[in-house]
């Protein structure tokens, strides 16, 4: 979605914002939502905000998304106030409408939210050092820890069965059968790769059903670029892109940061020789995550930390492959084979994780 400056001004002024709108520009590289950075002049001081459209094709009930986000950020802010002297950048701060709502709708029925821009910090698509990996994993662990005692009712499932790998596999099988855009003939190798690992897809779901792995409140989309790192100190600051914060398994969050944090290549890398799991990054992620979660993880959660990276990487690859077969209807693409390239990158990473599973397990 590309909006004019007048359209951006009209939307953001539905929120309580003091100052004069200057300009809005597209921001970030998210695959789902549309995001803009807005500049305001407030008495001669330049201030920045983030304005974001919730993709209602991905999130069918955006008001439930915002209820979750509002509850979680308020709870985190209370925790942060108690634990840190400097709290301004440790969770996102939502703007509100005059009616007190943390969201608004535009003339076309699109749901928008706005929040204070977190300055002097950045998110990394590819992690550069083990220290970054350690700090990011600490941030994820602390996020889970702080939400253990979230009061009130169970959070909404903003995308039902989001990390239910067997259902993701079923969706792939339906897409193979339908072959809507005639692409199945081009991906026989990728389909075989998935089917060879079909028996492993239900492992975490079965453990959860048996009660060995408890349901927790999780971010559920912990790729590296959803965690901000302070530019000066290198400290992990906060989690962003909270649309998928909902009930889940702790291993989903750890698995996804393994997927995105250990691979030195871009998510859609076409040169697969560049793709692989850097073990030194995995070890740093493991140590940082356990540093914050050792008081609450169960034995089954610990034992499956190495497997989690493999499973989530496989699952994300399945999702990219499914979207490719469906005609690229979910993830944003800039070229016709981008989802297929993303899929192949994930599957190459799965192979690298499998090759190093013994070393990962030895860390336990």
C-alpha positions as CSV (number, residue, x, y, z in Angstrom):
1,X,0.0,0.0,0.0
2,X,1.4,3.4,-1.1
3,X,-0.2,6.4,0.6
4,X,0.1,10.1,-0.2
5,X,1.3,12.6,2.4
6,X,-2.2,13.9,2.8
7,X,-3.5,10.3,3.5
8,X,-0.8,9.7,6.1
9,X,-1.6,13.0,7.8
10,X,-5.3,12.2,7.9
11,X,-4.7,8.8,9.5
12,X,-2.2,9.8,12.1
13,X,-4.3,12.8,13.3
14,X,-6.9,10.2,14.4
15,X,-4.4,9.7,17.2
16,X,-3.5,12.2,19.9
17,X,-0.3,13.6,18.5
18,X,1.0,17.0,19.5
19,X,2.9,19.0,16.8
20,X,2.8,19.5,13.1
21,X,3.1,16.7,10.6
22,X,6.1,17.1,8.3
23,X,6.6,14.0,6.2
24,X,6.0,10.2,6.2
25,X,8.2,7.7,4.5
26,X,8.0,3.8,4.1
27,X,10.0,2.2,6.8
28,X,11.4,-1.3,7.4
29,X,11.3,-4.5,5.4
30,X,8.4,-6.4,6.9
31,X,6.8,-9.2,4.8
32,X,3.2,-8.6,6.0
33,X,2.2,-5.1,7.3
34,X,2.7,-1.7,5.8
35,X,4.9,0.6,7.9
36,X,5.7,4.3,7.8
37,X,8.0,6.5,9.8
38,X,6.4,9.9,10.4
39,X,8.2,13.1,11.3
40,X,6.6,15.8,13.4
41,X,7.7,19.3,14.5
42,X,6.9,19.9,18.1
43,X,7.9,23.4,19.2
44,X,11.0,23.3,17.1
45,X,11.9,19.7,18.1
46,X,11.8,16.9,15.5
47,X,9.9,13.9,16.8
48,X,9.3,10.6,15.0
49,X,6.5,8.0,15.2
50,X,5.7,4.7,13.5
51,X,2.4,4.3,11.7
52,X,1.5,0.8,10.7
53,X,-1.4,-0.8,8.8
54,X,-2.4,-4.2,10.1
55,X,-2.7,-6.6,7.2
56,X,-6.3,-7.9,7.6
57,X,-5.6,-10.8,5.1
58,X,-3.0,-12.1,7.6
59,X,-4.8,-10.9,10.8
60,X,-8.6,-11.3,10.2
61,X,-9.5,-9.7,13.6
62,X,-7.2,-6.7,14.0
63,X,-9.0,-5.5,17.1
64,X,-8.0,-8.7,18.9
65,X,-4.5,-8.1,17.7
66,X,-4.5,-4.7,19.3
67,X,-6.2,-5.9,22.5
68,X,-3.3,-8.4,23.0
69,X,-0.7,-5.8,22.2
70,X,-2.2,-3.2,24.5
71,X,-2.4,-5.7,27.4
72,X,1.1,-7.0,26.9
73,X,2.9,-3.7,26.5
74,X,1.1,-2.2,29.6
75,X,2.2,-5.3,31.6
76,X,5.7,-5.1,30.3
77,X,5.9,-1.4,31.1
78,X,4.9,-2.1,34.7
79,X,7.6,-4.7,35.0
80,X,10.2,-2.5,33.4
81,X,9.4,0.4,35.7
82,X,10.1,-1.9,38.6
83,X,13.4,-3.3,37.2
84,X,15.1,-0.5,35.3
85,X,15.9,3.1,35.9
86,X,15.7,3.9,32.2
87,X,12.4,2.6,30.8
88,X,11.7,4.7,27.7
89,X,12.9,2.3,25.0
90,X,12.3,-1.1,26.6
91,X,8.8,-1.6,25.1
92,X,6.8,0.1,22.4
93,X,4.5,2.9,23.5
94,X,1.2,3.0,21.7
95,X,-0.6,6.2,20.8
96,X,-4.3,6.5,21.5
97,X,-7.3,8.1,19.8
98,X,-9.4,10.7,21.7
99,X,-11.7,7.8,22.6
100,X,-8.8,6.0,24.2
101,X,-8.4,3.2,21.6
102,X,-4.9,2.1,20.5
103,X,-6.0,1.8,16.9
104,X,-8.1,3.5,14.2
105,X,-9.7,2.8,10.8
106,X,-9.2,4.7,7.6
107,X,-11.8,5.5,4.9
108,X,-11.2,2.1,3.3
109,X,-11.7,0.1,6.4
110,X,-8.0,-0.6,7.1
111,X,-6.9,-0.8,10.7
112,X,-3.9,1.3,11.8
113,X,-1.9,1.7,14.9
114,X,0.8,4.3,15.9
115,X,3.6,4.3,18.4
116,X,6.6,6.2,19.5
117,X,9.7,5.6,17.4
118,X,12.6,4.1,19.3
119,X,15.7,6.0,18.4
120,X,19.4,5.1,18.5
121,X,18.7,1.4,18.1
122,X,18.4,-0.9,15.2
123,X,17.3,-4.4,14.2
124,X,19.6,-6.7,12.2
125,X,18.5,-8.9,9.4
126,X,21.8,-10.9,9.8
127,X,23.5,-11.0,13.2
128,X,27.2,-10.0,13.0
129,X,28.7,-11.2,16.3
130,X,28.1,-13.8,19.0
131,X,27.7,-10.9,21.5
132,X,24.7,-9.7,19.5
133,X,23.2,-13.2,19.5
134,X,23.7,-13.5,23.2
135,X,21.9,-10.1,23.9
136,X,19.1,-10.8,21.5
137,X,18.4,-14.2,23.1
138,X,18.4,-12.6,26.5
139,X,15.8,-10.2,25.3
140,X,13.6,-13.0,24.1
141,X,14.0,-14.9,27.3
142,X,13.2,-11.8,29.4
143,X,10.1,-11.2,27.3
144,X,8.8,-14.7,28.1
145,X,9.7,-14.4,31.7
146,X,8.0,-11.0,32.2
147,X,4.7,-12.4,30.6
148,X,4.4,-15.5,32.8
149,X,2.2,-13.6,35.3
150,X,0.2,-11.6,32.8
151,X,-3.2,-11.1,34.5
152,X,-6.6,-11.6,33.0
153,X,-8.1,-13.9,30.4
154,X,-6.1,-15.9,27.9
155,X,-4.8,-13.9,25.0
156,X,-6.5,-14.1,21.6
157,X,-4.9,-16.4,19.0
158,X,-4.4,-13.8,16.4
159,X,-3.5,-16.4,13.8
160,X,-5.0,-19.8,14.9
161,X,-2.5,-22.7,14.7
162,X,0.3,-20.3,13.7
163,X,3.1,-22.7,14.7
164,X,1.1,-25.9,14.4
165,X,3.5,-27.6,12.1
166,X,1.3,-30.6,11.2
167,X,-1.4,-28.2,10.1
168,X,1.1,-26.2,8.0
169,X,2.0,-29.5,6.4
170,X,-1.7,-30.2,5.7
171,X,-1.9,-26.8,4.1
172,X,1.0,-27.6,1.9
173,X,-0.5,-30.9,0.8
174,X,-3.8,-29.1,-0.1
175,X,-1.8,-26.6,-2.2
176,X,0.1,-29.4,-3.9
177,X,-3.2,-31.1,-4.8
178,X,-4.8,-27.8,-6.0
179,X,-1.8,-26.6,-7.9
180,X,-3.6,-23.2,-8.5
181,X,-0.9,-21.5,-10.6
182,X,0.8,-24.6,-12.1
183,X,4.0,-24.5,-10.1
184,X,4.0,-28.0,-8.6
185,X,6.0,-29.4,-11.5
186,X,8.9,-27.1,-10.6
187,X,9.3,-28.0,-6.9
188,X,9.4,-31.8,-6.8
189,X,12.7,-31.7,-4.9
190,X,11.4,-29.3,-2.3
191,X,8.2,-31.4,-1.8
192,X,10.3,-34.6,-1.3
193,X,12.5,-32.8,1.2
194,X,9.4,-32.0,3.3
195,X,7.9,-35.5,3.1
196,X,11.1,-37.1,4.2
197,X,10.8,-35.2,7.5
198,X,7.0,-35.5,7.8
199,X,7.3,-37.8,10.9
200,X,9.0,-35.1,12.9
201,X,6.5,-32.4,12.3
202,X,4.2,-33.3,15.3
203,X,6.9,-33.8,17.9
204,X,6.4,-30.6,19.9
205,X,2.6,-30.7,19.5
206,X,2.6,-34.2,21.0
207,X,4.7,-33.2,23.9
208,X,2.4,-30.2,24.5
209,X,-0.6,-32.5,24.4
210,X,1.0,-34.8,27.0
211,X,1.7,-31.8,29.3
212,X,5.5,-32.1,29.1
213,X,5.7,-28.7,27.4
214,X,3.4,-26.0,28.9
215,X,1.6,-23.3,27.0
216,X,3.2,-19.9,27.5
217,X,2.8,-16.4,26.2
218,X,5.3,-16.0,23.4
219,X,6.2,-13.6,20.7
220,X,5.9,-16.3,18.0
221,X,7.8,-14.4,15.4
222,X,11.3,-13.9,16.9
223,X,13.4,-13.5,13.8
224,X,16.4,-11.4,14.5
225,X,15.0,-8.2,13.0
226,X,12.2,-8.1,15.5
227,X,14.5,-7.3,18.3
228,X,16.1,-3.9,18.7
229,X,19.7,-3.6,19.8
230,X,21.1,-0.3,21.3
231,X,23.5,1.4,19.0
232,X,25.9,2.4,21.7
233,X,25.9,-0.3,24.4
234,X,25.0,-3.3,22.2
235,X,22.4,-4.2,24.7
236,X,19.1,-5.9,23.6
237,X,16.3,-3.4,24.2
238,X,12.9,-4.7,23.3
239,X,10.8,-6.9,21.0
240,X,8.9,-5.2,18.2
241,X,6.2,-6.4,15.7
242,X,4.0,-7.9,18.4
243,X,1.0,-8.9,16.2
244,X,1.7,-12.6,16.9
245,X,2.1,-12.3,20.7
246,X,-0.3,-15.0,21.9
247,X,-0.3,-18.4,23.6
248,X,2.3,-20.7,22.2
249,X,5.4,-22.8,23.1
250,X,8.7,-21.3,24.4
251,X,10.5,-23.5,21.9
252,X,8.8,-21.7,19.0
253,X,10.5,-18.4,20.0
254,X,13.9,-20.1,20.5
255,X,13.6,-22.0,17.3
256,X,12.8,-19.0,15.2
257,X,15.8,-17.0,16.5
258,X,18.0,-20.0,15.7
259,X,16.6,-20.0,12.2
260,X,17.2,-16.3,11.6
261,X,20.1,-15.6,13.9
262,X,22.6,-18.3,13.0
263,X,22.4,-18.0,9.2
264,X,24.8,-15.5,7.7
265,X,22.8,-15.2,4.4
266,X,19.7,-13.3,3.6
267,X,16.3,-15.0,4.0
268,X,15.9,-15.1,0.2
269,X,19.5,-15.9,-0.7
270,X,19.8,-17.5,-4.1
271,X,23.4,-18.7,-3.6
272,X,22.8,-21.6,-1.3
273,X,26.5,-22.0,-0.7
274,X,26.3,-19.0,1.6
275,X,23.6,-20.6,3.8
276,X,24.3,-22.6,7.0
277,X,24.1,-22.6,10.7
278,X,27.0,-20.8,12.4
279,X,27.6,-22.9,15.5
280,X,29.2,-20.1,17.5
281,X,26.0,-18.1,16.9
282,X,23.9,-21.0,18.1
283,X,26.0,-21.4,21.3
284,X,25.6,-17.7,22.0
285,X,21.9,-17.8,21.5
286,X,21.6,-20.9,23.7
287,X,23.5,-19.3,26.5
288,X,21.7,-16.0,26.3
289,X,18.3,-17.6,26.3
290,X,19.0,-20.0,29.1
291,X,20.5,-17.1,31.1
292,X,16.9,-15.6,31.4
293,X,14.8,-18.8,31.3
294,X,16.6,-21.3,33.6
295,X,14.1,-20.7,36.4
296,X,11.0,-21.7,34.5
297,X,11.9,-24.0,31.6
298,X,10.8,-27.7,32.1
299,X,13.1,-30.6,31.4
300,X,11.3,-31.3,28.1
301,X,11.7,-27.7,27.0
302,X,15.5,-27.9,27.7
303,X,15.9,-31.2,25.9
304,X,14.1,-29.9,22.8
305,X,16.0,-26.6,22.4
306,X,18.3,-28.1,19.7
307,X,15.3,-29.6,17.8
308,X,13.3,-26.4,18.0
309,X,15.6,-24.6,15.5
310,X,15.3,-27.4,13.0
311,X,11.5,-27.7,13.3
312,X,10.8,-24.0,13.0
313,X,13.2,-23.6,10.1
314,X,11.4,-26.5,8.3
315,X,8.0,-25.0,9.2
316,X,8.9,-21.6,7.8
317,X,10.2,-23.3,4.6
318,X,6.9,-25.1,4.3
319,X,5.0,-21.8,4.6
320,X,7.1,-20.2,1.9
321,X,6.7,-23.2,-0.3
322,X,2.9,-23.2,0.3
323,X,2.6,-19.5,-0.6
324,X,4.7,-20.0,-3.7
325,X,2.3,-22.8,-4.8
326,X,-0.7,-20.6,-4.0
327,X,0.5,-17.7,-6.1
328,X,2.3,-15.5,-3.5
329,X,-0.8,-14.4,-1.6
330,X,0.5,-14.1,2.0
331,X,4.1,-12.9,2.0
332,X,5.2,-9.8,0.1
333,X,7.3,-10.5,-2.9
334,X,9.4,-8.4,-5.3
335,X,10.1,-11.1,-7.8
336,X,8.2,-14.2,-9.0
337,X,10.5,-16.7,-7.4
338,X,11.2,-14.9,-4.1
339,X,9.0,-17.3,-2.0
340,X,10.7,-20.3,-3.6
341,X,14.1,-18.8,-2.9
342,X,13.1,-18.2,0.7
343,X,11.9,-21.8,0.9
344,X,15.2,-23.2,-0.5
345,X,17.2,-21.1,1.9
346,X,15.2,-22.6,4.8
347,X,15.7,-26.1,3.6
348,X,19.4,-25.7,3.2
349,X,19.6,-24.4,6.7
350,X,17.6,-27.4,8.0
351,X,20.3,-29.6,6.5
352,X,23.1,-27.6,8.2
353,X,21.3,-27.8,11.5
354,X,20.9,-31.6,11.1
355,X,24.6,-31.9,10.5
356,X,25.4,-30.1,13.7
357,X,22.7,-31.6,15.9
358,X,25.2,-33.6,18.0
359,X,27.2,-30.5,18.9
360,X,24.0,-28.6,19.8
361,X,22.8,-31.4,22.0
362,X,26.2,-31.6,23.7
363,X,25.6,-28.1,25.0
364,X,22.7,-29.3,27.2
